[in-house]
Amino acid sequence: MTGLTPYSIDDDDVRKKAFVAVAAASMVLAIVLNLIFLPFLKSAVEGVFDHEIIDAMSAVGLVSFGGIGTFTLFGILWTVFDRWLWRKPPFIAIHGIPDLNGEWEGELISSFKDDSDVNTCCSMMLVVTQTFSRMQCVSHYPSSSSRSAIVGIRECNPKTKSCLLEYSYGNEAGSKSVVDATWEREHLGFSHVRCTANNMNGHYFTNRTPGTKGTFSLHRNS
């Protein structure tokens, strides 16, 4: 999952508690596997195969009754939790971090005026990729795209399924923007987005010269 960066939340103790919980689960699982499961498995295999066959299988790596390390189990459990389990019940109800993964589509309205002195409007797609600890927001427009640099989620309310998503970004102009010198030429910006269930309503500002700002409304694709 390349391109994802750590994101901030209101209460960083949530992640510390999750880390401790996964570490404790790893220790308990290591004890169960090493003291109960592996001896049982070894006894079962020895009851079926001769020692010569077991030795031959061990020599080629088909079977092994060596202990499983706690750190190995922690790495496996943390990866599974960080990428998938964190957004499943009951975990998401415990930590309260919303799952914003998906494609969000809608329209953007900019303060930039066209030749008719009318605010520029365009389609927008925001693709959010999120784990428990890392995140990326990539926006696609007709002639350019932008990628988040710093991301934060705060004001989470599990009851209303709402939160405030904020991220700084860098915009990369497409070939048409470069050739035509359109309003979507490369720039830096910042977005402030109110998320409620499957809807986003945000506003942004950029460092264009002159500076521009605008609003956008998006809905998450099912």
N, C-alpha and C positions, 0 to 999 in steps of 0.2 A: 504494500500500500504506500507507494512512493508519493512524495509531495505533501503528506500530512504533517502538521506541526502541532505541538502541545497547545491546548487552549485553556484559558482561565475560567474559573467558576467562582461563585460567591463564597462558598465554604470549601476550602482546600482540604479540610479535615475529612471530607467524604472520601477522597481518594486515599488518604492515609489509612483510614479504617478499612477500606476495601483491600488495600495492600496487606494489612495485618490479617484480615480474615482469610485471604487466599493463602498466606504463609501458614496459618494455623491449619487450614484444610490440607495443605501439602504434607505437613508433619503427621497428621492423623492418618492420611492415606498411605504414607510411607510405612507407618507402623503396621497397619492392616495388611498391606501387601507383603512386607518382609517377614512378619511374624506369623501370619495366618495363611494368606493366599499362596505364596511361593512354596512354603513347606508342603501344603496340601497338594499343589500341582506336581511337585517333585515326587511325592509319595504315589500319586495316581499314575504318573508316567512310569515309575519303577515297577509298578504292579502290572504293567502291560508289556514293557520292553525289557530285554536283557540288558545287563550293564554294558556289554560290548557295543550294542546298538546305540545306547544312550551316549556312550563316550564318543562314538563315531559322529552322531548327530551334533554333539556339543563341539567337536573339532571343526565342523564345517559351519557352525553358527546357526544351526536350525533350532536348537534349544539352549536355554541358559537359565540357571537358577540363582544367578548372582543377585545381590540386593539392588534395589532401585533407590537412587539418591533423592533426598528431599529437594535439593536445588533443581534437579531435573524435573521432578513433578511440579515444582513451583513454576518453572518456565512454561510448562505445558498448560497448567491450569490458568496462569495469568494471561497467556495468549488467547485461550478460549474465552475467558471472561471479558477481556479487553475488546475483543473483536465481535463477539456474538452475544454471550450470556447477559451482559450489562443491560441490554435493551429488552430483555424478556422478563415477564412476571416471575417471581415477585421482586426481582432485583431493582427494576426501574422505579418501583413504588418506594423502595427503601432509600435509594440515593437521590431521587428526584431530578436527575439530569435528563432533559427531554431528548428524544431521538428525532433529529432533524434530517436524517438520511433521506435522499431521494432527489427527484427532479421537480423543481418549482417553476412554473411558467406563468407569464402574464405580460404586463405592459409597463414601460418606463416613460415618464414625462420629464423632460429636461427644461431648465431655464434658458437653454441655448435657443436663440431665435433663428428661423430659417429666412430665406429671401423675402417671404411674405410677412415677416414679423410675427410669426406664429410659433409657439413653443414646439420644439421637436419631440415627437413621440416615436417609439420603436418597440418591437417585441423584445422580451428578455427571458432567458432561462437561467436559473441558478441551480447548479448541481452541488449538493452538499454530501460530502463523504466524512463520516464521523465514527470514531471508536470511543471507548470510555475515556481515553487520555489524549487523543489526537484528532485533528479535524482539518478540513480544507473546504473552501467555498470558491467555486469557479463559475463565473457569469459569462454567458454567451449572448452577443448582440448581432445584428445583421452584418456588421463590418468589422467587429473586433471582439476581444474576449479579455476578461480580467481574472486574476488569481489572488486569493487572499494571502496576506503575509502574517498578520497578527490577528488572532480570533479570541473572542470571549463570550461567554454566556452568563447572564445574571438575571436576577428577579424571577427565578423559576417558581411557578405555581402549579404543582401537579393537579390540583383540583380543577383549575380552569384550562389546563394543558397549555399554559402560556409561558413565555420567557422573552427576554431581550437579547437579541443577537447583534454583536458589534464586530466589525472587522475592517482592517485597513487592506488596501489592495493596490496592485499595479496592473494597469491596462496595457495590453499589447494590440497595437493597431493591425488590422488586416491589410492586405495589399491594396484594396480599393481606398481605404482611409489614407494610406501613404501617398498614393498617386493623386487623389482628388483633394487632399488636405481637408478632409471633412471634420466635423465636430468630434468624431470618435478617435482622433489621433491620440497617440500614447500619452498617458498621464498617470498620476497617483490619486488615490481617493480614499474616502472613509464612508462606510455604510452603518446606519443605525436602524435596526429592523425589529419590529414588534411581531412576534410569532404567536398565533393562537390556533391550536389544533392543526388543521391543514391549510392555513392561510398566513401570508406574510404581508405586512404593510411597512414599508421602509422609506427613509429618505437618505440622501447622500450629498456629499460635496467633493469637489475635485480641486487640484492645483493648476488647472488650465489657466492660460492667460488670454482673456480675462477668466477668472474663476467661474465655474458653473455649479449648479446644484439641481436637485430634482427629487421626484418621488417615484415609487414603484409599488405595484400590487401584484402578488403572486399566489398561485394555488398549487398545492402538491399533487402531482400525478399519482393515481392509485397504482 
